[in-house]
Amino acid sequence: MREIEEETGLTVQPILQGTAEWNNLTKETRELAFLYTAKVNKQAVSKDLFWVKKSELEAQKLAGTLNELLPIFFGEEQQIYFEV
């Protein structure tokens, strides 16, 4: 949380939403991620950052499999994402 505040100036309160697990075929390992949302008071951010409305989020180019994980973040799906 400290790093988020240092990089963005935002103070966040994290909320665990679920977990994700997948195979990393390059490293031949299993990887695990904890998926969080955060309560943030909407405020002005640096020019490199911008706010996106929830209804417009799926249209954004997101990193990796983040589009597939969106239902978990918004409580619309089971809280575990598992990729074989």
N, CA, C and O atoms as CSV, one atom per row, in Angstrom:
chain,resi,resn,atom,element,x,y,z
A,1,MET,N,N,0.808,-1.168,0.000
A,1,MET,CA,C,0.000,0.000,0.000
A,1,MET,C,C,0.868,1.254,0.000
A,1,MET,O,O,0.514,2.272,-0.595
A,2,ARG,N,N,1.989,1.162,0.666
A,2,ARG,CA,C,2.908,2.300,0.710
A,2,ARG,C,C,3.374,2.655,-0.699
A,2,ARG,O,O,3.438,3.831,-1.057
A,3,GLU,N,N,3.700,1.633,-1.499
A,3,GLU,CA,C,4.197,1.878,-2.855
A,3,GLU,C,C,3.116,2.518,-3.733
A,3,GLU,O,O,3.411,3.398,-4.541
A,4,ILE,N,N,1.877,2.077,-3.573
A,4,ILE,CA,C,0.780,2.687,-4.336
A,4,ILE,C,C,0.681,4.164,-3.996
A,4,ILE,O,O,0.542,5.009,-4.881
A,5,GLU,N,N,0.753,4.469,-2.705
A,5,GLU,CA,C,0.666,5.868,-2.293
A,5,GLU,C,C,1.850,6.675,-2.825
A,5,GLU,O,O,1.679,7.812,-3.266
A,6,GLU,N,N,3.052,6.089,-2.784
A,6,GLU,CA,C,4.228,6.786,-3.283
A,6,GLU,C,C,4.139,7.044,-4.784
A,6,GLU,O,O,4.506,8.122,-5.251
A,7,GLU,N,N,3.654,6.065,-5.537
A,7,GLU,CA,C,3.619,6.170,-6.995
A,7,GLU,C,C,2.448,7.006,-7.508
A,7,GLU,O,O,2.576,7.693,-8.521
A,8,THR,N,N,1.298,6.951,-6.809
A,8,THR,CA,C,0.094,7.598,-7.330
A,8,THR,C,C,-0.429,8.728,-6.466
A,8,THR,O,O,-1.202,9.563,-6.935
A,9,GLY,N,N,-0.013,8.764,-5.205
A,9,GLY,CA,C,-0.549,9.750,-4.283
A,9,GLY,C,C,-1.886,9.331,-3.698
A,9,GLY,O,O,-2.487,10.089,-2.938
A,10,LEU,N,N,-2.373,8.115,-4.042
A,10,LEU,CA,C,-3.657,7.628,-3.548
A,10,LEU,C,C,-3.471,6.790,-2.294
A,10,LEU,O,O,-2.541,5.988,-2.210
A,11,THR,N,N,-4.348,6.972,-1.328
A,11,THR,CA,C,-4.377,6.132,-0.142
A,11,THR,C,C,-5.484,5.113,-0.359
A,11,THR,O,O,-6.634,5.487,-0.588
A,12,VAL,N,N,-5.148,3.821,-0.287
A,12,VAL,CA,C,-6.127,2.773,-0.576
A,12,VAL,C,C,-6.352,1.884,0.635
A,12,VAL,O,O,-5.481,1.728,1.491
A,13,GLN,N,N,-7.545,1.304,0.681
A,13,GLN,CA,C,-7.898,0.317,1.703
A,13,GLN,C,C,-8.219,-0.970,0.953
A,13,GLN,O,O,-9.317,-1.096,0.412
A,14,PRO,N,N,-7.287,-1.939,0.902
A,14,PRO,CA,C,-7.493,-3.145,0.090
A,14,PRO,C,C,-8.566,-4.078,0.650
A,14,PRO,O,O,-8.749,-4.189,1.862
A,15,ILE,N,N,-9.276,-4.750,-0.274
A,15,ILE,CA,C,-10.304,-5.725,0.071
A,15,ILE,C,C,-10.033,-6.977,-0.768
A,15,ILE,O,O,-10.085,-6.919,-1.996
A,16,LEU,N,N,-9.746,-8.103,-0.117
A,16,LEU,CA,C,-9.478,-9.335,-0.842
A,16,LEU,C,C,-10.759,-9.815,-1.523
A,16,LEU,O,O,-11.782,-10.007,-0.866
A,17,GLN,N,N,-10.698,-10.009,-2.846
A,17,GLN,CA,C,-11.851,-10.458,-3.614
A,17,GLN,C,C,-11.747,-11.929,-4.004
A,17,GLN,O,O,-12.770,-12.587,-4.189
A,18,GLY,N,N,-10.536,-12.454,-4.131
A,18,GLY,CA,C,-10.383,-13.839,-4.541
A,18,GLY,C,C,-8.939,-14.163,-4.865
A,18,GLY,O,O,-8.028,-13.393,-4.561
A,19,THR,N,N,-8.747,-15.315,-5.486
A,19,THR,CA,C,-7.412,-15.748,-5.879
A,19,THR,C,C,-7.438,-16.214,-7.327
A,19,THR,O,O,-8.496,-16.552,-7.857
A,20,ALA,N,N,-6.291,-16.232,-7.954
A,20,ALA,CA,C,-6.142,-16.751,-9.313
A,20,ALA,C,C,-4.915,-17.656,-9.324
A,20,ALA,O,O,-3.923,-17.382,-8.648
A,21,GLU,N,N,-4.991,-18.716,-10.084
A,21,GLU,CA,C,-3.895,-19.676,-10.160
A,21,GLU,C,C,-3.750,-20.115,-11.614
A,21,GLU,O,O,-4.754,-20.321,-12.296
A,22,TRP,N,N,-2.511,-20.261,-12.099
A,22,TRP,CA,C,-2.292,-20.660,-13.479
A,22,TRP,C,C,-0.913,-21.289,-13.633
A,22,TRP,O,O,-0.058,-21.174,-12.756
A,23,ASN,N,N,-0.716,-21.960,-14.773
A,23,ASN,CA,C,0.585,-22.535,-15.117
A,23,ASN,C,C,1.398,-21.494,-15.856
A,23,ASN,O,O,0.896,-20.845,-16.774
A,24,ASN,N,N,2.646,-21.330,-15.465
A,24,ASN,CA,C,3.578,-20.517,-16.237
A,24,ASN,C,C,4.420,-21.506,-17.023
A,24,ASN,O,O,5.366,-22.088,-16.492
A,25,LEU,N,N,4.075,-21.693,-18.287
A,25,LEU,CA,C,4.737,-22.708,-19.102
A,25,LEU,C,C,6.200,-22.375,-19.364
A,25,LEU,O,O,7.020,-23.281,-19.516
A,26,THR,N,N,6.536,-21.099,-19.419
A,26,THR,CA,C,7.925,-20.698,-19.652
A,26,THR,C,C,8.820,-21.109,-18.495
A,26,THR,O,O,9.918,-21.624,-18.703
A,27,LYS,N,N,8.347,-20.880,-17.274
A,27,LYS,CA,C,9.138,-21.206,-16.080
A,27,LYS,C,C,8.850,-22.602,-15.552
A,27,LYS,O,O,9.523,-23.077,-14.637
A,28,GLU,N,N,7.833,-23.271,-16.136
A,28,GLU,CA,C,7.388,-24.581,-15.681
A,28,GLU,C,C,7.043,-24.550,-14.188
A,28,GLU,O,O,7.482,-25.399,-13.412
A,29,THR,N,N,6.245,-23.547,-13.814
A,29,THR,CA,C,5.805,-23.388,-12.426
A,29,THR,C,C,4.312,-23.091,-12.393
A,29,THR,O,O,3.717,-22.738,-13.411
A,30,ARG,N,N,3.713,-23.235,-11.216
A,30,ARG,CA,C,2.352,-22.771,-10.970
A,30,ARG,C,C,2.482,-21.411,-10.307
A,30,ARG,O,O,3.385,-21.196,-9.498
A,31,GLU,N,N,1.600,-20.506,-10.639
A,31,GLU,CA,C,1.648,-19.177,-10.049
A,31,GLU,C,C,0.316,-18.874,-9.380
A,31,GLU,O,O,-0.736,-19.341,-9.817
A,32,LEU,N,N,0.377,-18.097,-8.330
A,32,LEU,CA,C,-0.786,-17.755,-7.532
A,32,LEU,C,C,-0.818,-16.246,-7.343
A,32,LEU,O,O,0.204,-15.626,-7.050
A,33,ALA,N,N,-1.988,-15.665,-7.510
A,33,ALA,CA,C,-2.147,-14.224,-7.283
A,33,ALA,C,C,-3.343,-13.996,-6.379
A,33,ALA,O,O,-4.348,-14.701,-6.470
A,34,PHE,N,N,-3.230,-13.023,-5.521
A,34,PHE,CA,C,-4.343,-12.597,-4.693
A,34,PHE,C,C,-4.966,-11.382,-5.367
A,34,PHE,O,O,-4.260,-10.445,-5.739
A,35,LEU,N,N,-6.281,-11.396,-5.523
A,35,LEU,CA,C,-6.986,-10.355,-6.260
A,35,LEU,C,C,-7.668,-9.405,-5.283
A,35,LEU,O,O,-8.506,-9.817,-4.480
A,36,TYR,N,N,-7.303,-8.142,-5.360
A,36,TYR,CA,C,-7.818,-7.133,-4.441
A,36,TYR,C,C,-8.547,-6.032,-5.200
A,36,TYR,O,O,-8.194,-5.694,-6.330
A,37,THR,N,N,-9.544,-5.495,-4.571
A,37,THR,CA,C,-10.072,-4.198,-4.960
A,37,THR,C,C,-9.683,-3.260,-3.831
A,37,THR,O,O,-9.162,-3.696,-2.804
A,38,ALA,N,N,-9.933,-1.990,-4.018
A,38,ALA,CA,C,-9.576,-1.047,-2.961
A,38,ALA,C,C,-10.576,0.088,-2.921
A,38,ALA,O,O,-11.063,0.550,-3.953
A,39,LYS,N,N,-10.869,0.522,-1.730
A,39,LYS,CA,C,-11.673,1.715,-1.570
A,39,LYS,C,C,-10.730,2.905,-1.692
A,39,LYS,O,O,-9.724,3.004,-0.989
A,40,VAL,N,N,-11.081,3.795,-2.595
A,40,VAL,CA,C,-10.251,4.968,-2.853
A,40,VAL,C,C,-11.170,6.166,-2.969
A,40,VAL,O,O,-12.197,6.104,-3.645
A,41,ASN,N,N,-10.814,7.235,-2.325
A,41,ASN,CA,C,-11.552,8.476,-2.525
A,41,ASN,C,C,-11.126,9.042,-3.865
A,41,ASN,O,O,-9.948,9.325,-4.084
A,42,LYS,N,N,-12.103,9.208,-4.775
A,42,LYS,CA,C,-11.768,9.733,-6.096
A,42,LYS,C,C,-11.190,11.133,-5.932
A,42,LYS,O,O,-11.776,12.008,-5.295
A,43,GLN,N,N,-10.036,11.304,-6.522
A,43,GLN,CA,C,-9.344,12.579,-6.402
A,43,GLN,C,C,-8.521,12.789,-7.657
A,43,GLN,O,O,-8.395,11.885,-8.484
A,44,ALA,N,N,-7.974,13.950,-7.795
A,44,ALA,CA,C,-7.119,14.238,-8.942
A,44,ALA,C,C,-5.878,13.350,-8.879
A,44,ALA,O,O,-5.314,13.137,-7.806
A,45,VAL,N,N,-5.462,12.842,-10.020
A,45,VAL,CA,C,-4.263,12.014,-10.103
A,45,VAL,C,C,-3.312,12.627,-11.129
A,45,VAL,O,O,-3.691,13.536,-11.868
A,46,SER,N,N,-2.076,12.127,-11.172
A,46,SER,CA,C,-1.096,12.670,-12.108
A,46,SER,C,C,-1.591,12.489,-13.538
A,46,SER,O,O,-2.486,11.683,-13.788
A,47,LYS,N,N,-1.017,13.229,-14.469
A,47,LYS,CA,C,-1.478,13.200,-15.866
A,47,LYS,C,C,-1.289,11.840,-16.526
A,47,LYS,O,O,-1.923,11.569,-17.546
A,48,ASP,N,N,-0.428,10.967,-15.971
A,48,ASP,CA,C,-0.209,9.636,-16.538
A,48,ASP,C,C,-1.311,8.650,-16.159
A,48,ASP,O,O,-1.413,7.580,-16.760
A,49,LEU,N,N,-2.134,8.995,-15.174
A,49,LEU,CA,C,-3.205,8.126,-14.692
A,49,LEU,C,C,-4.553,8.735,-15.052
A,49,LEU,O,O,-4.671,9.945,-15.243
A,50,PHE,N,N,-5.574,7.872,-15.144
A,50,PHE,CA,C,-6.914,8.375,-15.405
A,50,PHE,C,C,-7.945,7.419,-14.831
A,50,PHE,O,O,-7.680,6.227,-14.677
A,51,TRP,N,N,-9.120,7.943,-14.516
A,51,TRP,CA,C,-10.219,7.139,-14.000
A,51,TRP,C,C,-11.046,6.638,-15.168
A,51,TRP,O,O,-11.245,7.356,-16.148
A,52,VAL,N,N,-11.533,5.391,-15.065
A,52,VAL,CA,C,-12.393,4.799,-16.087
A,52,VAL,C,C,-13.686,4.365,-15.405
A,52,VAL,O,O,-13.656,3.758,-14.334
A,53,LYS,N,N,-14.820,4.679,-16.028
A,53,LYS,CA,C,-16.099,4.244,-15.480
A,53,LYS,C,C,-16.189,2.728,-15.572
A,53,LYS,O,O,-15.704,2.127,-16.532
A,54,LYS,N,N,-16.811,2.112,-14.572
A,54,LYS,CA,C,-16.965,0.656,-14.546
A,54,LYS,C,C,-17.605,0.154,-15.838
A,54,LYS,O,O,-17.187,-0.873,-16.373
A,55,SER,N,N,-18.603,0.857,-16.341
A,55,SER,CA,C,-19.309,0.444,-17.554
A,55,SER,C,C,-18.418,0.481,-18.799
A,55,SER,O,O,-18.737,-0.160,-19.800
A,56,GLU,N,N,-17.311,1.219,-18.750
A,56,GLU,CA,C,-16.408,1.345,-19.899
A,56,GLU,C,C,-15.123,0.524,-19.724
A,56,GLU,O,O,-14.269,0.517,-20.611
A,57,LEU,N,N,-14.985,-0.160,-18.599
A,57,LEU,CA,C,-13.744,-0.848,-18.272
A,57,LEU,C,C,-13.415,-1.975,-19.252
A,57,LEU,O,O,-12.264,-2.113,-19.667
A,58,GLU,N,N,-14.412,-2.784,-19.628
A,58,GLU,CA,C,-14.151,-3.914,-20.515
A,58,GLU,C,C,-13.650,-3.479,-21.890
A,58,GLU,O,O,-12.996,-4.263,-22.577
A,59,ALA,N,N,-13.940,-2.259,-22.301
A,59,ALA,CA,C,-13.484,-1.753,-23.593
A,59,ALA,C,C,-12.019,-1.312,-23.556
A,59,ALA,O,O,-11.418,-1.071,-24.603
A,60,GLN,N,N,-11.450,-1.207,-22.369
A,60,GLN,CA,C,-10.059,-0.778,-22.217
A,60,GLN,C,C,-9.101,-1.928,-22.508
A,60,GLN,O,O,-9.435,-3.092,-22.285
A,61,LYS,N,N,-7.928,-1.604,-22.998
A,61,LYS,CA,C,-6.880,-2.605,-23.186
A,61,LYS,C,C,-6.246,-2.848,-21.817
A,61,LYS,O,O,-5.552,-1.982,-21.286
A,62,LEU,N,N,-6.489,-4.036,-21.248
A,62,LEU,CA,C,-5.990,-4.359,-19.913
A,62,LEU,C,C,-4.859,-5.370,-20.001
A,62,LEU,O,O,-4.753,-6.095,-20.990
A,63,ALA,N,N,-4.029,-5.427,-19.000
A,63,ALA,CA,C,-2.871,-6.318,-18.975
A,63,ALA,C,C,-3.295,-7.783,-18.871
A,63,ALA,O,O,-4.249,-8.114,-18.167
A,64,GLY,N,N,-2.581,-8.649,-19.575
A,64,GLY,CA,C,-2.746,-10.100,-19.445
A,64,GLY,C,C,-4.180,-10.571,-19.504
A,64,GLY,O,O,-4.913,-10.238,-20.435
A,65,THR,N,N,-4.586,-11.348,-18.505
A,65,THR,CA,C,-5.933,-11.920,-18.451
A,65,THR,C,C,-6.862,-11.103,-17.556
A,65,THR,O,O,-7.872,-11.616,-17.074
A,66,LEU,N,N,-6.526,-9.849,-17.336
A,66,LEU,CA,C,-7.322,-9.027,-16.428
A,66,LEU,C,C,-8.781,-8.943,-16.862
A,66,LEU,O,O,-9.666,-8.932,-16.007
A,67,ASN,N,N,-9.062,-8.882,-18.167
A,67,ASN,CA,C,-10.453,-8.842,-18.620
A,67,ASN,C,C,-11.228,-10.066,-18.131
A,67,ASN,O,O,-12.397,-9.949,-17.764
A,68,GLU,N,N,-10.590,-11.237,-18.122
A,68,GLU,CA,C,-11.239,-12.464,-17.669
A,68,GLU,C,C,-11.491,-12.440,-16.159
A,68,GLU,O,O,-12.401,-13.108,-15.669
A,69,LEU,N,N,-10.696,-11.682,-15.436
A,69,LEU,CA,C,-10.821,-11.623,-13.980
A,69,LEU,C,C,-11.789,-10.554,-13.497
A,69,LEU,O,O,-12.145,-10.549,-12.318
A,70,LEU,N,N,-12.223,-9.654,-14.360
A,70,LEU,CA,C,-13.104,-8.562,-13.940
A,70,LEU,C,C,-14.334,-9.024,-13.172
A,70,LEU,O,O,-14.686,-8.383,-12.182
A,71,PRO,N,N,-15.021,-10.120,-13.576
A,71,PRO,CA,C,-16.192,-10.545,-12.798
A,71,PRO,C,C,-15.863,-10.856,-11.338
A,71,PRO,O,O,-16.712,-10.675,-10.465
A,72,ILE,N,N,-14.660,-11.316,-11.065
A,72,ILE,CA,C,-14.259,-11.595,-9.681
A,72,ILE,C,C,-14.146,-10.281,-8.906
A,72,ILE,O,O,-14.599,-10.188,-7.765
A,73,PHE,N,N,-13.547,-9.280,-9.522
A,73,PHE,CA,C,-13.366,-8.002,-8.838
A,73,PHE,C,C,-14.694,-7.340,-8.501
A,73,PHE,O,O,-14.796,-6.624,-7.505
A,74,PHE,N,N,-15.706,-7.575,-9.320
A,74,PHE,CA,C,-17.002,-6.941,-9.100
A,74,PHE,C,C,-18.015,-7.873,-8.462
A,74,PHE,O,O,-19.207,-7.569,-8.446
A,75,GLY,N,N,-17.556,-9.016,-7.932
A,75,GLY,CA,C,-18.430,-9.915,-7.193
A,75,GLY,C,C,-19.475,-10.609,-8.038
A,75,GLY,O,O,-20.507,-11.036,-7.522
A,76,GLU,N,N,-19.220,-10.727,-9.332
A,76,GLU,CA,C,-20.201,-11.314,-10.241
A,76,GLU,C,C,-19.940,-12.790,-10.514
A,76,GLU,O,O,-20.739,-13.438,-11.191
A,77,GLU,N,N,-18.865,-13.321,-10.015
A,77,GLU,CA,C,-18.465,-14.681,-10.335
A,77,GLU,C,C,-17.802,-15.317,-9.141
A,77,GLU,O,O,-17.467,-14.646,-8.165
A,78,GLN,N,N,-17.613,-16.626,-9.229
A,78,GLN,CA,C,-16.896,-17.367,-8.193
A,78,GLN,C,C,-15.564,-16.669,-7.908
A,78,GLN,O,O,-14.981,-16.050,-8.798
A,79,GLN,N,N,-15.097,-16.770,-6.692
A,79,GLN,CA,C,-13.922,-16.026,-6.280
A,79,GLN,C,C,-12.593,-16.699,-6.598
A,79,GLN,O,O,-11.545,-16.224,-6.161
A,80,ILE,N,N,-12.616,-17.791,-7.349
A,80,ILE,CA,C,-11.362,-18.449,-7.708
A,80,ILE,C,C,-11.262,-18.558,-9.208
A,80,ILE,O,O,-12.203,-19.004,-9.865
A,81,TYR,N,N,-10.133,-18.158,-9.759
A,81,TYR,CA,C,-9.857,-18.285,-11.176
A,81,TYR,C,C,-8.759,-19.320,-11.314
A,81,TYR,O,O,-7.694,-19.190,-10.711
A,82,PHE,N,N,-9.018,-20.346,-12.106
A,82,PHE,CA,C,-8.056,-21.437,-12.245
A,82,PHE,C,C,-7.860,-21.716,-13.720
A,82,PHE,O,O,-8.828,-21.963,-14.440
A,83,GLU,N,N,-6.628,-21.681,-14.174
A,83,GLU,CA,C,-6.319,-21.977,-15.567
A,83,GLU,C,C,-5.408,-23.190,-15.615
A,83,GLU,O,O,-4.410,-23.248,-14.896
A,84,VAL,N,N,-5.737,-24.137,-16.439
A,84,VAL,CA,C,-4.934,-25.361,-16.545
A,84,VAL,C,C,-3.816,-25.156,-17.520
A,84,VAL,O,O,-3.024,-26.069,-17.752
